[in-house]
């Protein structure tokens, strides 16, 4: 592949709802430009983007794929992203590398939740955007409804550039509303000029007026001219649209069919015309040596620096660090410095990836996207530069995973293999996390949603040939006591030779501090228990609080005071007093009105106003207590509530079901509270009760 300088580069994230036609559209553009000889199909598993076996099996995108396509003399790096919300981490990575976004909408499905989320993501990253309405060949397609809904949501900035031409209820072309000329498709994306049909003029005039409204909004001079009833010149329209699309104040709406490759050449032409090249953007890092700001701004004349925005760790195609060059020129024989890891490595090869295809290149200019293979210490988010001019950029923030399951290896001896496989998957996916919960003897796997975790389990088997079983995790309950008691713990054993004897009297009572397991004190008078046995008594308490008497959960908020006891001058030893303390604990705690404490989380749920009643009702079913409601922008509410952690298992699925996928939530542990009696009874019934009796 040729080397392209930033004026001839466009980096475009392809966004939209799941199964709206993003991958099919990218495939169509690859086909009409000769990248592939035959247009692949998602349902056949033959597209450039969906090369992973999981994607081919499930018929939707799971990872972001880079597909560079050359249109005329410009290289467009398309970042084809997943539409399903469980894979939002992949979308975020693409947005960090993109300079603009193409939002794809299916004309038969209309504006969906994923469309709205894509728009909001563009707002967060301040990206100019363009809308492509695909599936126009479908009998149920309605371009009009899509445009009206977009304008209802986002106002006059939505500017329809096209209006459809249909004959015998078939999509055969479109009217270019900017130039006011008809276009009839001849073959694939090729077209010939044709008259504007009379039946189209009503909506063409409407879209033209809408377009001119958008143009008028771009400057005061044009607004005055518009109100004066004067016509805009073609040059004025073109100039206004170029600057306004770049700054996001105008969003063009185009149309076509990905499946039949209709309209895709014009789409690429509009991307080149209206979307900014990388050097129009701003990116600032820090010079590590001087601690001064470094304005990289995709300038090829400055020292080299790049960000790793994604990692591929596939056992079949190898490990690749996908980079966007922020400044300078990266050559294939360069020595690069990882600022975050303080390590230097020499490159042997430099690549551009197109799906799984590896295209070797000699150099990459600032603003371009490429890949480096086998960087041993480099992970997503790292900054690459030179040791002479070390630069650091802010690390991207990955979405926080809140859905989790317990996992265990299916076959004995596979623990190390599973651990290594999960580490490789986590290199690729920053939204995947593992946590060890030694307290409850379980390993936890965290992801964005249930489908995300299901894919991870499948990848472990398909890629790495290891199986794990997932199940509902054990809730980290606690136990405590509510009253003060005094008990005797006596340990005596005689089986020939030296015996064991330990005798303690301990008062157990609530300490009032639920952040500590126990507090130990002694009030021994007259040497009833020698001081050298005090640590053994405390050790017995420390071991005992790890497993409570009700359901085997750790005990918190306990105060144990050694007040009396006795010893044998020969048979008493540390072990005997430790065992005596353990017995005292078991006998005392069961008499001190023990209860189960459940973890309470503070949850924040952001939803459109219309779902407030449904969410409040669901929270009530989950024993939630609403703490407050905070109005937000775009007619949304943030609901803040306390909910038992046990009731949040599977909540991501419920929230998506209730809100159609538009709702978001986050939560954090708040505190422990006494569980209701019915919950306590259920927890005790489902647990393995500890043995309360020791034999002397």
Residue, then its C-alpha position, 0 to 999 in steps of 0.5 A: x500500500x502507498x504511503x499517505x500524508x495527512x491531507x489525504x487521510x480520513x479516519x472514520x468510525x462506522x457507528x450504529x445499532x446492532x445489525x443495522x448494516x455497518x459491516x455490509x456497507x463497509x464491504x460494499x465500499x471495499x467491493x466497488x473500489x476493487x479491494x475484494x473481487x466479490x462482495x462478502x456477506x455477513x450471513x456467509x461469514x465472508x466479510x473483511x470485518x467479521x473474520x473472527x470465528x465468534x463473529x462468523x458464528x453469531x453473525x454480528x461484529x464483536x470487535x472493531x476492525x480497521x478497513x482502509x479503502x482508497x478512494x481516488x487519491x485519498x485513504x479512508x481508514x474505516x473503523x467498523x465497530x460492533x453495534x451491540x451494547x455489550x461490546x461498547x469498549x470496542x466502540x470507545x477504542x475506535x472513537x479515540x482513533x477517529x476524526x469523524x463518524x459515519x452513523x449507519x441507519x437501516x431504512x426499514x428499522x429506522x432510528x434505534x437506540x444504537x443510533x441515539x447512543x452513536x450520536x451521543x458518543x460523537x458529542x462526547x468525542x466532539x466528532x463531526x458526523x454524517x448519516x447514511x441511510x441503508x437498506x433503501x432497496x427494502x420494501x419497508x424502507x422509509x427515508x422520510x421517517x428517518x429524516x423526520x425522526x432525526x430532525x425531531x431529535x436534533x433539529x435543523x443541523x440535520x440536513x438531508x442531502x438526498x431524496x429517493x427516486x422510486x419506480x414501480x415501488x423499487x429504489x432506482x436512484x435519488x435526487x441530489x438536494x445540494x445540486x438539485x439533480x436526479x441520479x439514476x443507478x446504472x450498475x452498483x454505485x454508478x449512476x446517470x443524470x435524470x430528471x427529477x420526477x414530479x412525484x418526488x418534488x414535494x419532498x425534494x422541495x421540503x428537503x431543499x428548504x431544510x438544507x438551506x435552513x441548515x446553511x443559513x444557520x452557519x453565518x449571520x450574513x447567510x442568515x440575513x440573505x436567507x430572510x431577505x429571500x435571496x438565493x444562495x449561490x452554489x459556491x456559498x452552499x458548498x463553502x458553508x457545508x464544508x466548514x459546518x460539517x467539519x465543526x459538527x453544526x451540520x450533519x448530512x444525511x445520505x442514502x443507498x443500499x449496502x447489500x447492492x452497493x448503491x450510493x457508496x461511491x458518492x458516500x466516499x466522495x462526500x467523506x473526502x469532501x466534507x470530513x476533516x483530515x487528521x491535521x485539522x484536529x488537536x492532540x496534546x501530550x506531555x514532554x516527560x523530560x520537561x513536563x511541558x505540553x507537547x502540541x502534536x496536532x498530527x504534524x509530520x514535521x514534529x518528533x514521532x509519537x503515537x497512541x496504542x488505541x487497540x490490541x489484537x492478541x489472536x493466536x492465529x494472526x498474532x499480537x498486534x498493537x494498533x496505533x494512530x500516529x500523533x506526530x512525526x513519521x514512523x519508519x519500519x526500521x525505527x527504534x521506538x520508546x514506550x513512555x509508560x513502560x520505560x522500554x525501548x524496542x526496534x521495529x522489524x516490520x510495520x503494517x496496515x491491517x485490513x481485517x485480518x490481512x497484514x499489509x506491510x508498509x515502509x512508513x506511516x505519516x502523522x494522522x495515519x493508522x497502522x499496526x506493529x507486531x509483537x511488542x512485548x511490553x506494550x498494551x492498549x493506552x500506552x504512548x510510543x515515542x522516541x527516547x530523545x523526545x519522550x511524550x505521554x498522552x492521557x490514557x483512554x478510559x474504558x467503560x466499567x464492567x458491572x456484570x459478573x459471574x463466578x467461573x471455575x475450570x471444568x478440567x482439573x489441571x487447567x487453572x494455569x491455561x485458563x489464567x493465561x488465556x484470560x490474560x490474553x483476552x484482557x489484553x484485547x478487551x479492557x472491559x473484561x476483568x477478573x477478580x479473586x474473592x478468597x473470602x468466598x473461595x470464588x473467581x469472578x469474571x466481570x464484563x459489560x453484559x451477559x452476552x459479553x461474558x458468554x462470548x468470552x467463555x466461547x473464545x476460551x474454548x475455541x481459541x485456547x481449548x480450555x473450558x470454564x463453567x460459569x454460575x451465579x456468584x456467592x454474595x459476600x454476606x457478613x455475620x455479626x452479633x447483637x448482644x453481650x454474652x460471657x462463655x467458657x471455652x475449655x479444651x482438654x485432651x489426654x492421650x498418653x504423654x503430654x496432654x493439652x489443657x486450655x481454659x478461657x472465659x470470654x465476653x463477646x459483644x458488638x464493637x460498633x465498628x463494622x469495618x473491623x472483624x474484631x477487637x481483642x482485649x484482656x482483663x485478667x487478674x491474678x494470673x489466671x491465664x499467663x500473659x504468654x498465652x494471650x496471643x494464642x487466644x487472639x489467634x483463635x479469635x482471628x481464625x474463628x471470625x473468618x467463618x461465622x456460625x450461622x452460614x459460614x460468612x466472615x464475622x464483623x463488628x465483634x469485641x472479644x474480652x478475655x476475662x478469666x480462665x485457668x491453666x495447667x503448669x504442664x499440659x497448657x500450651x499455645x495450641x490448647x489456648x487457641x483451641x479453647x478460644x475457638x470453642x468459646x467463639x462458637x458457643x458464645x456467638x450462637x448465644x449473642x443473637x447472631x444475624x446476617x448482614x447484606x452488602x448494600x450498593x448505591x446505584x445510579x441509573x440514567x434513563x429518559x423520563x418516560x421510563x421513570x415509573x417502570x424503573x422505580x417499580x423494578x427497584x421496589x421489587x429489588x428491595x431498593x430505596x430511592x434516595x433522590x432523582x436528578x434531572x439531566x439534559x435531553x429529558x433524562x433522569x438520574x435515579x439514585x437508590x440503595x439496593x442490596x447487592x444480591x438483587x443486582x445480579x442480572x440487572x444489566x439485562x433487565x435495564x436493557x429490556x425495560x428501556x430498550x437499551x437506552x438506560x445506563x447504570x453504575x454502582x458502588x458498594x456502600x455499607x452492610x445492613x442487617x438482612x430481612x428475616x426471610x433473606x436471612x433464613x434463605x441464606x442460612x438454608x442455602x449455606x453449609x453450616x459450620x460444625x459447632x461442636x468439637x470433641x475434647 
